């Protein structure tokens, strides 16, 4: 299961992670976010131990959303060594997301 990321654990879970981290920025009311959710869960299982996958509810964590200029969701941001290296806006297929993950592993 994807890690629930919030303002209190963001630094520990994302910025201080020793493996790459893929964050799914989402909200309850977002239809495409709901479509992406099962894909995120599948990737969490497939990449266990290689990459950390987390979810940030944009409505409950506005300061993080503002910091990373989240203006449209779903939005995926890939972090490596605490730095955001790739940002993907909108629904993407599982294969598209896997290619992005594989590019940093």
MDTraj code that builds the backbone (N, CA, C; nanometers):
import mdtraj as md
import numpy as np

residues = "UNK UNK UNK UNK UNK UNK UNK UNK UNK UNK UNK UNK UNK UNK UNK UNK UNK UNK UNK UNK UNK UNK UNK UNK UNK UNK UNK UNK UNK UNK UNK UNK UNK UNK UNK UNK UNK UNK UNK UNK UNK UNK UNK UNK UNK UNK UNK UNK UNK UNK UNK UNK UNK UNK UNK UNK UNK UNK UNK UNK UNK UNK UNK UNK UNK UNK UNK UNK UNK UNK UNK UNK UNK UNK UNK UNK UNK UNK UNK UNK UNK UNK UNK UNK UNK UNK UNK UNK UNK UNK UNK UNK UNK UNK UNK UNK UNK UNK UNK UNK UNK UNK UNK UNK UNK".split()
xyz = np.array([
    [0.0833, -0.1182, 0.0000],
    [0.0000, 0.0000, 0.0000],
    [0.0884, 0.1255, 0.0000],
    [0.0478, 0.2256, -0.0767],
    [0.1237, 0.3503, -0.0838],
    [0.1257, 0.4183, 0.0528],
    [0.2354, 0.4851, 0.0814],
    [0.2531, 0.5560, 0.2081],
    [0.1737, 0.6870, 0.2031],
    [0.0967, 0.7141, 0.3068],
    [0.0246, 0.8419, 0.3152],
    [0.1240, 0.9478, 0.3613],
    [0.1486, 1.0436, 0.2738],
    [0.2450, 1.1499, 0.3033],
    [0.1673, 1.2755, 0.3421],
    [0.2176, 1.3441, 0.4442],
    [0.1552, 1.4694, 0.4866],
    [0.2644, 1.5663, 0.5300],
    [0.2217, 1.6815, 0.5775],
    [0.3183, 1.7850, 0.6132],
    [0.4093, 1.7433, 0.7282],
    [0.3607, 1.6573, 0.8169],
    [0.4432, 1.6190, 0.9319],
    [0.5469, 1.5113, 0.8982],
    [0.5238, 1.4290, 0.7951],
    [0.6215, 1.3232, 0.7635],
    [0.6902, 1.3422, 0.6277],
    [0.6635, 1.4523, 0.5585],
    [0.7173, 1.4743, 0.4241],
    [0.8702, 1.4696, 0.4220],
    [0.9329, 1.5403, 0.5136],
    [1.0804, 1.5441, 0.5131],
    [1.1384, 1.4047, 0.5354],
    [1.0857, 1.3321, 0.6332],
    [1.1365, 1.1983, 0.6645],
    [1.1103, 1.0999, 0.5504],
    [0.9880, 1.0972, 0.4991],
    [0.9486, 0.9970, 0.4002],
    [0.9998, 1.0260, 0.2587],
    [1.0140, 1.1552, 0.2257],
    [1.0492, 1.1917, 0.0884],
    [1.1909, 1.2485, 0.0793],
    [1.2147, 1.3579, 0.1477],
    [1.3423, 1.4276, 0.1322],
    [1.4603, 1.3491, 0.1890],
    [1.4377, 1.2704, 0.2936],
    [1.5465, 1.1937, 0.3562],
    [1.5497, 1.0477, 0.3118],
    [1.4674, 1.0100, 0.2158],
    [1.4614, 0.8707, 0.1711],
    [1.5904, 0.8304, 0.1001],
    [1.6380, 0.7098, 0.1273],
    [1.7586, 0.6616, 0.0604],
    [1.7281, 0.5903, -0.0709],
    [1.6004, 0.5801, -0.1059],
    [1.5600, 0.5269, -0.2367],
    [1.4704, 0.6317, -0.3046],
    [1.4569, 0.6243, -0.4385],
    [1.3686, 0.7202, -0.5062],
    [1.2262, 0.7122, -0.4515],
    [1.1540, 0.8239, -0.4614],
    [1.0167, 0.8322, -0.4110],
    [0.9275, 0.8896, -0.5207],
    [0.8178, 0.8205, -0.5476],
    [0.7167, 0.8691, -0.6413],
    [0.5961, 0.9124, -0.5597],
    [0.5576, 1.0397, -0.5738],
    [0.4437, 1.0924, -0.4995],
    [0.3272, 1.1157, -0.5939],
    [0.2109, 1.0670, -0.5544],
    [0.0855, 1.0891, -0.6262],
    [0.0086, 1.1984, -0.5520],
    [0.0006, 1.3172, -0.6128],
    [-0.0807, 1.4255, -0.5578],
    [-0.2233, 1.4044, -0.6074],
    [-0.3211, 1.3980, -0.5155],
    [-0.4592, 1.3626, -0.5505],
    [-0.5565, 1.4356, -0.4589],
    [-0.6861, 1.4185, -0.4903],
    [-0.7939, 1.4699, -0.4041],
    [-0.9159, 1.3802, -0.4215],
    [-1.0002, 1.3764, -0.3180],
    [-1.1207, 1.2925, -0.3178],
    [-1.2122, 1.3193, -0.4374],
    [-1.2271, 1.4445, -0.4766],
    [-1.3217, 1.4852, -0.5791],
    [-1.2699, 1.4656, -0.7216],
    [-1.1461, 1.4224, -0.7361],
    [-1.0798, 1.4133, -0.8674],
    [-1.1044, 1.2775, -0.9332],
    [-1.1829, 1.2762, -1.0405],
    [-1.2133, 1.1525, -1.1130],
    [-1.0901, 1.0822, -1.1679],
    [-1.0036, 1.1531, -1.2430],
    [-0.8829, 1.0873, -1.2939],
    [-0.7924, 1.0349, -1.1818],
    [-0.7935, 1.1001, -1.0663],
    [-0.7151, 1.0516, -0.9513],
    [-0.7659, 0.9144, -0.9072],
    [-0.8970, 0.9000, -0.9064],
    [-0.9569, 0.7718, -0.8673],
    [-0.9219, 0.6624, -0.9674],
    [-0.9133, 0.6994, -1.0961],
    [-0.8738, 0.6026, -1.1992],
    [-0.7274, 0.5619, -1.1824],
    [-0.6441, 0.6547, -1.1371],
    [-0.5010, 0.6289, -1.1222],
    [-0.4698, 0.5488, -0.9960],
    [-0.5534, 0.5573, -0.8962],
    [-0.5264, 0.4955, -0.7663],
    [-0.4934, 0.3456, -0.7730],
    [-0.5706, 0.2634, -0.8474],
    [-0.5343, 0.1209, -0.8536],
    [-0.3989, 0.0975, -0.9220],
    [-0.3656, 0.1809, -1.0184],
    [-0.2355, 0.1702, -1.0862],
    [-0.1243, 0.1981, -0.9866],
    [-0.1416, 0.3017, -0.9048],
    [-0.0418, 0.3366, -0.8029],
    [-0.0233, 0.2203, -0.7059],
    [-0.1331, 0.1579, -0.6644],
    [-0.1229, 0.0451, -0.5712],
    [-0.0505, -0.0731, -0.6345],
    [-0.0755, -0.1013, -0.7631],
    [-0.0053, -0.2095, -0.8327],
    [0.1449, -0.1805, -0.8395],
    [0.1790, -0.0563, -0.8699],
    [0.3201, -0.0189, -0.8785],
    [0.3885, -0.0296, -0.7423],
    [0.3152, 0.0014, -0.6362],
    [0.3691, -0.0095, -0.5004],
    [0.4144, -0.1530, -0.4729],
    [0.3350, -0.2487, -0.5174],
    [0.3684, -0.3907, -0.4983],
    [0.4851, -0.4307, -0.5887],
    [0.4786, -0.3920, -0.7164],
    [0.5801, -0.4324, -0.8133],
    [0.7191, -0.3759, -0.7814],
    [0.7245, -0.2561, -0.7259],
    [0.8527, -0.1897, -0.7019],
    [0.8921, -0.1870, -0.5541],
    [0.8288, -0.2723, -0.4747],
    [0.8570, -0.2753, -0.3305],
    [1.0074, -0.2933, -0.3061],
    [1.0625, -0.2077, -0.2209],
    [1.2040, -0.2143, -0.1878],
    [1.2941, -0.1390, -0.2841],
    [1.2435, -0.1093, -0.4045],
    [1.3248, -0.0383, -0.5034],
    [1.2923, 0.1106, -0.5062],
    [1.1647, 0.1413, -0.4836],
    [1.1177, 0.2792, -0.4856],
    [1.0047, 0.2911, -0.3841],
    [0.9971, 0.4039, -0.3197],
    [0.8877, 0.4292, -0.2260],
    [0.7791, 0.5039, -0.3024],
    [0.6563, 0.4619, -0.2851],
    [0.5450, 0.5299, -0.3508],
    [0.4514, 0.5826, -0.2432],
    [0.4214, 0.7113, -0.2538],
    [0.3363, 0.7758, -0.1554],
    [0.2258, 0.8565, -0.2201],
    [0.1284, 0.8933, -0.1381],
    [0.0154, 0.9731, -0.1841],
    [0.0011, 1.0955, -0.0944],
    [-0.0235, 1.2105, -0.1568],
    [-0.0476, 1.3335, -0.0830],
    [-0.1835, 1.3883, -0.1234],
    [-0.2722, 1.4006, -0.0263],
    [-0.4023, 1.4623, -0.0498],
    [-0.3800, 1.6136, -0.0579],
    [-0.4032, 1.6703, -0.1759],
    [-0.3737, 1.8124, -0.1971],
    [-0.4626, 1.9026, -0.1126],
    [-0.5855, 1.8611, -0.0854],
    [-0.6767, 1.9434, -0.0050],
    [-0.6326, 1.9517, 0.1409],
    [-0.5686, 1.8463, 0.1906],
    [-0.5274, 1.8418, 0.3312],
    [-0.3831, 1.8867, 0.3528],
    [-0.3075, 1.9009, 0.2444],
    [-0.1652, 1.9360, 0.2535],
    [-0.1324, 2.0479, 0.1555],
    [-0.1997, 2.1593, 0.1726],
    [-0.1880, 2.2693, 0.0765],
    [-0.0487, 2.3294, 0.0692],
    [0.0241, 2.3336, 0.1808],
    [0.1567, 2.3957, 0.1752],
    [0.2523, 2.3150, 0.0881],
    [0.2438, 2.1806, 0.0949],
    [0.3285, 2.0974, 0.0080],
    [0.2854, 2.1159, -0.1368],
    [0.1550, 2.1176, -0.1611],
    [0.1029, 2.1349, -0.2968],
    [0.1481, 2.2683, -0.3561],
    [0.1457, 2.3725, -0.2747],
    [0.1909, 2.5037, -0.3214],
    [0.3412, 2.5035, -0.3472],
    [0.4168, 2.4414, -0.2595],
    [0.5624, 2.4378, -0.2736],
    [0.6043, 2.3760, -0.4071],
    [0.5324, 2.2724, -0.4491],
    [0.5670, 2.2032, -0.5733],
    [0.4780, 2.2454, -0.6907],
    [0.4083, 2.3568, -0.6728],
    [0.3266, 2.4188, -0.7779],
    [0.2295, 2.3196, -0.8430],
    [0.1546, 2.2507, -0.7575],
    [0.0537, 2.1571, -0.8064],
    [-0.0702, 2.2381, -0.8435],
    [-0.0955, 2.2519, -0.9731],
    [-0.2106, 2.3283, -1.0200],
    [-0.3147, 2.2384, -1.0851],
    [-0.2746, 2.1183, -1.1246],
    [-0.3661, 2.0200, -1.1832],
    [-0.3343, 1.8841, -1.1239],
    [-0.4395, 1.8056, -1.1012],
    [-0.4197, 1.6698, -1.0494],
    [-0.4980, 1.5719, -1.1364],
    [-0.4569, 1.4450, -1.1412],
    [-0.3445, 1.3895, -1.0673],
    [-0.2118, 1.4452, -1.1184],
    [-0.1171, 1.4494, -1.0262],
    [0.0180, 1.4935, -1.0589],
    [0.1142, 1.3998, -0.9868],
    [0.2074, 1.3449, -1.0605],
    [0.3087, 1.2584, -1.0021],
    [0.4417, 1.3324, -1.0037],
    [0.5121, 1.3294, -0.8926],
    [0.6463, 1.3861, -0.8878],
    [0.7415, 1.2776, -0.8388],
    [0.8489, 1.2606, -0.9138],
    [0.9503, 1.1625, -0.8795],
    [1.0678, 1.2347, -0.8138],
    [1.1034, 1.1892, -0.6938],
    [1.2136, 1.2471, -0.6173],
    [1.3292, 1.1481, -0.6134],
    [1.4496, 1.2006, -0.6241],
    [1.5693, 1.1182, -0.6059],
    [1.6665, 1.2002, -0.5228],
    [1.7152, 1.1413, -0.4151],
    [1.8062, 1.2095, -0.3218],
    [1.7471, 1.3411, -0.2721],
    [1.6156, 1.3421, -0.2481],
    [1.5492, 1.4591, -0.1925],
    [1.5159, 1.5691, -0.2918],
    [1.5447, 1.5459, -0.4195],
    [1.5205, 1.6468, -0.5226],
    [1.4131, 1.5990, -0.6193],
    [1.3184, 1.6881, -0.6513],
    [1.2159, 1.6558, -0.7506],
    [1.2823, 1.6561, -0.8880],
    [1.2799, 1.5403, -0.9559],
    [1.3483, 1.5316, -1.0852],
    [1.2541, 1.5149, -1.2034],
    [1.1285, 1.4777, -1.1773],
    [1.0338, 1.4575, -1.2871],
    [0.8933, 1.4868, -1.2366],
    [0.8163, 1.5606, -1.3174],
    [0.6779, 1.5942, -1.2821],
    [0.5884, 1.5538, -1.3981],
    [0.4850, 1.4761, -1.3689],
    [0.3919, 1.4279, -1.4701],
    [0.2519, 1.4712, -1.4305],
    [0.1874, 1.5484, -1.5152],
    [0.0534, 1.5989, -1.4847],
    [-0.0494, 1.5238, -1.5693],
    [-0.1575, 1.4818, -1.5046],
    [-0.2664, 1.4129, -1.5743],
    [-0.2537, 1.2617, -1.5644],
    [-0.3604, 1.1942, -1.6027],
    [-0.3632, 1.0481, -1.5975],
    [-0.2652, 0.9909, -1.6992],
    [-0.1886, 0.8933, -1.6569],
    [-0.0956, 0.8226, -1.7454],
    [-0.1162, 0.6731, -1.7273],
    [-0.0812, 0.5981, -1.8313],
    [-0.0945, 0.4530, -1.8240],
    [0.0119, 0.3953, -1.7307],
    [-0.0125, 0.2748, -1.6859],
    [0.0827, 0.2065, -1.5986],
    [0.2180, 0.1940, -1.6680],
    [0.2172, 0.1602, -1.7973],
    [0.3435, 0.1447, -1.8698],
    [0.4203, 0.2752, -1.8790],
    [0.3495, 0.3867, -1.8987],
    [0.4158, 0.5173, -1.9031],
    [0.4845, 0.5473, -1.7699],
    [0.4146, 0.5196, -1.6609],
    [0.4705, 0.5462, -1.5280],
    [0.5891, 0.4540, -1.5005],
    [0.5777, 0.3270, -1.5423],
    [0.6884, 0.2315, -1.5223],
    [0.8136, 0.2778, -1.5955],
    [0.7991, 0.3322, -1.7163],
    [0.9159, 0.3812, -1.7924],
    [0.9860, 0.4936, -1.7154],
    [0.9071, 0.5799, -1.6545],
    [0.9638, 0.6918, -1.5784],
    [1.0362, 0.6394, -1.4541],
    [0.9732, 0.5456, -1.3831],
    [1.0371, 0.4864, -1.2653],
    [1.1655, 0.4147, -1.3048],
    [1.1578, 0.3347, -1.4103],
    [1.2740, 0.2568, -1.4532],
    [1.3917, 0.3453, -1.4942],
    [1.3611, 0.4673, -1.5384],
    [1.4683, 0.5573, -1.5827],
    [1.5570, 0.6041, -1.4679],
    [1.5101, 0.5898, -1.3426],
    [1.5918, 0.6315, -1.2273],
    [1.6456, 0.5142, -1.1459],
    [1.6060, 0.3945, -1.1811],
    [1.6532, 0.2775, -1.1049],
    [1.7809, 0.2202, -1.1635],
])
top = md.Topology()
chain = top.add_chain()
for i, resn in enumerate(residues, 1):
    res = top.add_residue(resn, chain, resSeq=i)
    for name in ("N", "CA", "C"):
        top.add_atom(name, md.element.get_by_symbol(name[0]), res)
traj = md.Trajectory(xyz[None], top)
